[in-house]
């Protein structure tokens, strides 16, 4: 299989049919084990920084942590995207996963030795950056193992189960934290356990034959440095030339802005502003409950997105999801108590996943294979920048306990702006 053009017919393909293809199974397994490791790493690091009795975190410190973790990759991501369209993606996945394993161990060592600031975040930066690079490579490779007509359904299947596996990994980290302890030493062992994910992912990637994941054609200058330097520009041009992609990216960025502010509020509320509510718990256990509610939202989105697109079209699915998210922010976010926060987590994650699945399908279906890696890398870069900007802006005004109704209203407004931007940009396709 080579390139993925727009779907010309809709055939519902069950999971059994998808899994019947050996290369799809291998790529899917590579994603699952890698995302499990991501979940363990992210939750382990969050526990080490936010819920560690040996450390202190205020809103600006949390925002600084996100900025250090995400922004540097946002600078190099578009250029790295050119490599996905130039080098054998099988080799990229193999080397990137091994690199990720090394830096997970370095991050765990930094936590164990009580390091803070630049040493800790520099190691974690490489883990996060390489993880995003691997994610771009997996997404760019998917059209090589799935028929073009089934990309939406395949995306829903792999992305949803991949995200649920990340949640599972986070849950494992919570359990490991109970086993190893909440201090620097226990946090280090918890974080180190994440290394199993990329090591297994590297083993699985090595089993692909050379060239099986593309790129089939190289539409770049012969000199590598020139090709890398053009990554951002090429990805931006390709996305703008496809109105469905540009519009979908605008919708996703609105979601990330709103979700980023909500994420900061949730972290601060769980740490400083909430108390246990019946069987529900605040603190690190509360974040686990939020993750489970979000995981349920991901699962439902994976089950119904393909049907929503069939019934309402991609435009209706995206705008409906953004409207639902705005309503959930106001109805469930404003009370700021544990039960409604869990409900908001479910609906916001559901809505965001519907939008993301539609964006992935747009890029995979409407962007040529020769530039698809650069567009996915640009997608990740914009995703990261928007989340950091939103968290940083929220951190400047949010109180230490996270109780900020004004930010919740602003987040709801951002979702509505995203729907308007989507409709305006999508009109160019007519």
C-alpha positions as CSV (number, residue, x, y, z in Angstrom):
1,X,0.0,0.0,0.0
2,X,1.4,3.4,-0.8
3,X,-0.6,6.6,-0.4
4,X,-3.9,7.4,1.2
5,X,-6.3,9.4,-0.9
6,X,-9.7,10.7,0.2
7,X,-12.2,7.9,1.0
8,X,-14.5,7.3,-1.8
9,X,-16.8,4.8,0.0
10,X,-17.7,4.1,3.5
11,X,-17.2,0.4,4.6
12,X,-17.5,-0.5,8.2
13,X,-14.5,-2.6,9.1
14,X,-14.5,-4.4,12.4
15,X,-11.6,-4.7,14.7
16,X,-11.2,-8.3,13.7
17,X,-10.7,-7.4,10.1
18,X,-8.2,-4.6,11.0
19,X,-6.2,-7.0,13.2
20,X,-6.1,-9.6,10.4
21,X,-3.3,-7.6,8.8
22,X,0.1,-8.5,10.3
23,X,1.6,-5.1,9.7
24,X,-1.4,-3.3,11.2
25,X,-1.1,-5.6,14.3
26,X,2.6,-4.8,14.6
27,X,2.1,-1.0,14.2
28,X,-0.8,-1.1,16.6
29,X,1.2,-3.0,19.2
30,X,4.1,-0.6,18.8
31,X,1.7,2.3,19.6
32,X,0.1,0.6,22.6
33,X,3.3,-0.3,24.4
34,X,4.8,3.1,23.7
35,X,1.8,4.9,25.0
36,X,1.7,2.7,28.1
37,X,5.2,3.9,28.8
38,X,4.1,7.5,28.2
39,X,1.4,7.1,30.8
40,X,3.7,5.7,33.4
41,X,6.3,8.4,32.7
42,X,3.9,11.3,32.7
43,X,2.1,10.2,35.9
44,X,5.3,9.3,37.6
45,X,6.8,12.7,36.8
46,X,3.6,14.5,37.9
47,X,3.7,12.7,41.2
48,X,7.4,13.5,41.6
49,X,6.8,17.3,41.0
50,X,3.3,18.0,42.1
51,X,2.4,15.5,44.9
52,X,5.8,14.9,46.4
53,X,6.0,15.9,50.0
54,X,9.7,16.8,49.4
55,X,8.9,19.4,46.8
56,X,6.6,22.5,46.4
57,X,4.8,23.6,43.3
58,X,2.8,26.8,42.7
59,X,0.9,27.7,39.5
60,X,3.9,29.4,37.8
61,X,6.1,26.5,38.6
62,X,3.6,24.1,37.0
63,X,3.4,26.3,33.9
64,X,7.2,26.6,33.8
65,X,7.4,22.8,33.9
66,X,5.0,22.5,30.9
67,X,6.9,25.1,29.0
68,X,10.2,23.5,29.5
69,X,8.8,20.1,28.5
70,X,6.8,21.1,25.4
71,X,8.2,24.3,23.9
72,X,11.7,23.2,22.9
73,X,10.2,20.3,20.9
74,X,7.8,22.8,19.3
75,X,10.9,24.5,17.9
76,X,12.6,21.4,16.4
77,X,9.4,19.4,15.7
78,X,8.7,20.8,12.2
79,X,12.3,20.2,11.1
80,X,12.2,16.7,12.5
81,X,9.1,16.1,10.5
82,X,11.1,16.4,7.3
83,X,13.1,13.3,8.5
84,X,9.8,11.3,8.6
85,X,9.4,12.1,4.9
86,X,13.0,11.4,4.1
87,X,14.2,8.5,6.2
88,X,12.8,5.0,6.5
89,X,10.1,5.3,9.1
90,X,10.8,1.9,10.4
91,X,14.4,3.0,11.3
92,X,13.1,6.2,12.8
93,X,10.7,4.4,15.1
94,X,13.5,2.0,16.2
95,X,16.1,4.6,17.0
96,X,13.7,7.1,18.5
97,X,12.3,4.5,20.9
98,X,15.7,3.4,22.1
99,X,16.6,7.1,22.6
100,X,13.5,7.6,24.6
101,X,14.4,4.7,26.9
102,X,17.7,6.2,27.6
103,X,16.3,9.6,28.6
104,X,13.6,8.0,30.7
105,X,16.3,6.4,32.9
106,X,18.2,9.8,33.0
107,X,15.0,11.5,34.2
108,X,14.4,8.9,36.8
109,X,18.0,9.4,38.0
110,X,17.4,13.1,38.3
111,X,14.3,12.6,40.4
112,X,16.1,10.1,42.6
113,X,18.9,12.4,43.3
114,X,16.5,15.2,44.2
115,X,17.5,17.4,41.3
116,X,15.1,20.2,40.3
117,X,14.8,22.9,37.6
118,X,17.0,22.6,34.5
119,X,18.6,19.1,35.1
120,X,15.2,17.4,35.7
121,X,13.4,19.2,33.0
122,X,16.1,18.8,30.4
123,X,16.0,15.1,30.7
124,X,12.2,15.0,30.7
125,X,12.2,17.3,27.7
126,X,14.0,14.7,25.5
127,X,11.5,12.0,26.6
128,X,8.5,14.2,25.7
129,X,10.0,15.4,22.5
130,X,11.0,12.0,21.2
131,X,7.6,10.6,22.3
132,X,5.8,13.2,20.1
133,X,8.2,12.4,17.3
134,X,7.4,8.7,17.6
135,X,3.7,9.6,17.6
136,X,4.0,11.6,14.4
137,X,5.9,8.7,12.8
138,X,3.2,6.2,13.8
139,X,0.4,8.4,12.4
140,X,2.3,9.0,9.1
141,X,2.8,5.3,8.8
142,X,-0.8,4.2,9.4
143,X,-2.0,4.7,5.7
144,X,0.6,2.0,4.7
145,X,-1.2,-0.7,6.7
146,X,-4.8,0.3,6.3
147,X,-7.0,0.7,3.2
148,X,-7.7,4.4,2.4
149,X,-11.5,4.0,2.7
150,X,-11.1,2.8,6.3
151,X,-8.7,5.5,7.8
152,X,-11.4,7.1,9.9
153,X,-12.4,3.8,11.5
154,X,-8.8,2.7,11.9
155,X,-7.8,6.0,13.4
156,X,-10.7,5.8,15.9
157,X,-9.6,2.2,16.8
158,X,-5.8,2.8,17.3
159,X,-6.0,6.3,18.7
160,X,-8.7,5.5,21.2
161,X,-7.1,2.3,22.5
162,X,-3.7,4.0,22.5
163,X,-5.1,6.9,24.6
164,X,-6.7,4.4,26.9
165,X,-3.4,2.6,27.2
166,X,-1.8,5.9,28.3
167,X,-4.5,6.1,31.0
168,X,-3.7,2.5,32.0
169,X,-0.1,3.4,32.3
170,X,-0.9,6.4,34.5
171,X,-3.0,4.1,36.7
172,X,-0.1,1.7,36.9
173,X,2.1,4.7,38.0
174,X,-0.3,5.5,40.8
175,X,-0.1,1.8,42.0
176,X,3.7,1.8,41.7
177,X,3.8,5.0,43.7
178,X,1.9,3.3,46.5
179,X,4.4,0.4,46.3
180,X,7.6,2.5,46.1
181,X,6.6,5.5,48.1
182,X,5.9,9.2,47.4
183,X,9.3,10.7,48.1
184,X,12.1,11.2,45.6
185,X,13.3,7.6,45.8
186,X,9.9,6.1,45.2
187,X,9.1,8.6,42.4
188,X,12.4,7.7,40.7
189,X,11.6,3.9,40.7
190,X,8.0,4.7,39.4
191,X,9.3,6.8,36.6
192,X,12.0,4.3,35.7
193,X,9.4,1.6,35.2
194,X,8.2,3.5,32.1
195,X,11.4,2.3,30.2
196,X,9.7,-1.0,29.5
197,X,7.3,0.7,27.0
198,X,9.8,2.1,24.5
199,X,12.1,-0.9,24.7
200,X,9.3,-3.2,23.6
201,X,8.2,-0.7,21.0
202,X,11.7,-0.7,19.6
203,X,11.7,-4.5,19.4
204,X,8.4,-4.5,17.5
205,X,9.4,-1.7,15.1
206,X,12.6,-3.7,14.2
207,X,10.4,-6.5,12.9
208,X,9.0,-4.4,10.0
209,X,10.6,-5.0,6.7
210,X,12.6,-2.0,5.3
211,X,10.4,0.5,3.6
212,X,7.1,-1.0,4.8
213,X,6.1,2.2,6.5
214,X,7.2,4.7,3.8
215,X,7.9,7.2,2.6
216,X,7.4,5.8,-0.9
217,X,8.5,9.0,-2.5
218,X,10.9,11.7,-1.4
219,X,9.8,15.2,-2.4
220,X,12.7,17.1,-0.8
221,X,16.0,18.7,-1.7
222,X,18.9,16.2,-2.0
223,X,20.8,17.8,0.9
224,X,19.5,16.7,4.3
225,X,20.1,20.0,6.1
226,X,18.2,21.9,3.4
227,X,15.3,19.5,3.6
228,X,15.2,19.6,7.4
229,X,15.2,23.5,7.4
230,X,12.2,23.5,5.1
231,X,10.1,21.2,7.3
232,X,8.0,24.0,8.9
233,X,7.3,25.8,5.7
234,X,6.5,22.7,3.7
235,X,4.1,21.4,6.4
236,X,2.4,24.8,6.7
237,X,1.9,25.1,2.9
238,X,0.5,21.6,2.6
239,X,-1.9,22.1,5.5
240,X,-3.1,25.4,4.1
241,X,-3.6,24.0,0.6
242,X,-6.1,21.4,2.2
243,X,-9.0,23.5,3.6
244,X,-10.3,20.5,5.6
245,X,-6.9,20.1,7.3
246,X,-6.5,23.8,8.1
247,X,-10.0,24.1,9.5
248,X,-9.6,20.9,11.6
249,X,-6.3,22.2,13.0
250,X,-8.0,25.4,14.0
251,X,-10.7,23.5,15.9
252,X,-8.1,21.3,17.6
253,X,-6.1,24.3,18.7
254,X,-9.1,25.9,20.3
255,X,-9.7,22.6,22.2
256,X,-6.0,22.6,23.4
257,X,-6.2,26.2,24.6
258,X,-9.4,25.5,26.6
259,X,-8.2,22.1,27.8
260,X,-4.8,23.5,28.8
261,X,-6.4,26.0,31.2
262,X,-8.7,23.4,32.5
263,X,-5.8,21.0,33.1
264,X,-4.0,23.6,35.3
265,X,-7.1,24.3,37.3
266,X,-7.7,20.6,37.8
267,X,-4.1,20.0,39.0
268,X,-4.3,22.9,41.5
269,X,-7.8,22.0,42.7
270,X,-6.7,18.4,43.4
271,X,-3.5,19.5,45.2
272,X,-4.8,22.5,47.2
273,X,-8.5,23.3,46.7
274,X,-10.6,20.1,47.1
275,X,-11.5,17.7,49.8
276,X,-12.6,14.1,49.6
277,X,-16.3,13.7,48.6
278,X,-17.8,10.5,49.8
279,X,-15.9,7.7,48.1
280,X,-14.1,10.2,45.7
281,X,-10.7,11.3,46.7
282,X,-8.7,14.5,46.1
283,X,-4.9,14.6,45.7
284,X,-3.0,12.1,43.5
285,X,-5.8,9.6,43.9
286,X,-8.2,12.2,42.6
287,X,-6.0,12.7,39.5
288,X,-6.3,8.9,38.9
289,X,-10.1,9.3,39.1
290,X,-10.0,12.2,36.6
291,X,-7.8,10.0,34.3
292,X,-10.4,7.2,34.5
293,X,-13.2,9.5,33.7
294,X,-11.2,10.9,30.7
295,X,-10.4,7.4,29.6
296,X,-14.1,6.6,29.5
297,X,-14.6,9.6,27.3
298,X,-11.9,8.4,25.0
299,X,-13.5,5.0,24.8
300,X,-16.9,6.4,23.9
301,X,-15.4,8.7,21.4
302,X,-13.6,5.9,19.7
303,X,-16.9,3.9,19.5
304,X,-19.1,6.6,18.1
305,X,-16.9,9.0,16.1
306,X,-17.1,7.1,12.9
307,X,-20.9,6.9,13.1
308,X,-21.1,10.6,14.0
309,X,-19.1,11.4,10.9
310,X,-21.4,9.2,8.8
311,X,-24.5,10.8,10.1
312,X,-23.5,14.5,10.5
313,X,-20.4,14.7,8.3
314,X,-17.0,15.8,9.6
315,X,-18.2,19.4,9.9
316,X,-21.2,18.5,12.1
317,X,-19.2,16.1,14.2
318,X,-16.4,18.7,14.9
319,X,-18.8,21.7,15.6
320,X,-21.1,19.5,17.7
321,X,-18.1,18.3,19.8
322,X,-16.9,21.9,20.4
323,X,-20.4,23.0,21.4
324,X,-20.7,20.1,23.8
325,X,-17.4,20.9,25.4
326,X,-18.4,24.6,25.9
327,X,-21.6,23.4,27.6
328,X,-19.7,21.0,29.8
329,X,-17.3,23.7,30.9
330,X,-20.1,25.9,32.1
331,X,-22.5,23.2,33.6
332,X,-19.9,20.9,35.1
333,X,-16.8,23.0,35.5
334,X,-18.2,25.9,37.4
335,X,-19.4,24.1,40.5
336,X,-15.8,22.9,41.2
337,X,-16.6,19.9,43.3
338,X,-15.3,16.4,42.7
339,X,-18.3,14.8,41.1
340,X,-18.8,17.5,38.5
341,X,-15.1,17.7,37.8
342,X,-15.2,14.0,36.9
343,X,-18.2,14.6,34.6
344,X,-16.4,17.6,33.0
345,X,-13.3,15.4,32.4
346,X,-15.5,12.8,30.6
347,X,-17.2,15.2,28.3
348,X,-14.1,17.4,27.6
349,X,-12.0,14.4,26.8
350,X,-14.8,12.9,24.6
351,X,-15.2,16.1,22.7
352,X,-11.5,16.6,22.2
353,X,-11.0,13.0,21.0
354,X,-13.8,13.4,18.4
355,X,-12.0,16.5,17.1
356,X,-8.6,14.8,17.1
357,X,-9.8,11.7,15.2
358,X,-11.3,14.0,12.6
359,X,-8.0,15.9,12.3
360,X,-6.0,12.7,12.0
361,X,-8.3,11.4,9.2
362,X,-8.1,14.8,7.4
363,X,-4.3,14.8,7.4
364,X,-4.0,11.1,6.5
365,X,-6.6,11.3,3.7
366,X,-6.0,14.8,2.2
367,X,-2.2,15.1,2.5
368,X,0.2,13.3,0.2
369,X,2.5,10.7,1.7
370,X,5.6,12.7,0.6
371,X,4.8,15.5,3.0
372,X,2.5,13.9,5.5
373,X,5.3,13.5,8.2
374,X,6.0,17.2,8.1
375,X,2.3,18.1,8.5
376,X,1.9,15.8,11.5
377,X,5.1,17.3,13.0
378,X,3.6,20.8,12.5
379,X,0.4,19.5,14.0
380,X,2.2,18.4,17.1
381,X,4.2,21.6,17.3
382,X,1.1,23.8,17.2
383,X,-0.6,21.4,19.7
384,X,2.3,21.9,22.1
385,X,2.6,25.7,21.7
386,X,-1.1,26.3,22.2
387,X,-1.2,24.1,25.4
388,X,1.8,25.9,26.9
389,X,0.5,29.4,26.0
390,X,-2.9,28.5,27.6
391,X,-1.3,27.1,30.8
392,X,1.1,30.0,31.1
393,X,-1.7,32.6,30.7
394,X,-3.9,30.8,33.2
395,X,-1.0,30.5,35.7
396,X,-0.6,34.2,35.7
397,X,-4.1,34.8,37.1
398,X,-5.2,31.6,38.8
399,X,-5.1,31.4,42.6
400,X,-3.1,28.7,44.4
401,X,-6.3,26.7,45.1
402,X,-7.3,26.7,41.5
403,X,-10.8,28.3,42.1
404,X,-11.2,30.6,39.1
405,X,-14.7,30.8,37.5
406,X,-13.5,33.4,35.1
407,X,-11.0,31.0,33.5
408,X,-13.7,28.4,33.1
409,X,-16.0,30.8,31.3
410,X,-13.0,31.9,29.1
411,X,-12.4,28.2,28.2
412,X,-16.0,27.7,27.2
413,X,-15.7,30.8,25.0
414,X,-12.6,29.4,23.4
415,X,-14.5,26.3,22.3
416,X,-17.1,28.5,20.6
417,X,-14.4,30.5,18.8
418,X,-12.9,27.3,17.6
419,X,-16.2,26.3,16.0
420,X,-16.5,29.7,14.2
421,X,-12.9,29.4,13.0
422,X,-13.5,25.9,11.7
423,X,-16.6,27.0,9.7
424,X,-14.8,30.0,8.2
425,X,-11.7,28.1,7.1
426,X,-13.7,25.1,5.9
427,X,-15.7,27.4,3.5
428,X,-12.6,27.6,1.3
429,X,-13.2,24.0,0.2
430,X,-16.4,24.9,-1.6
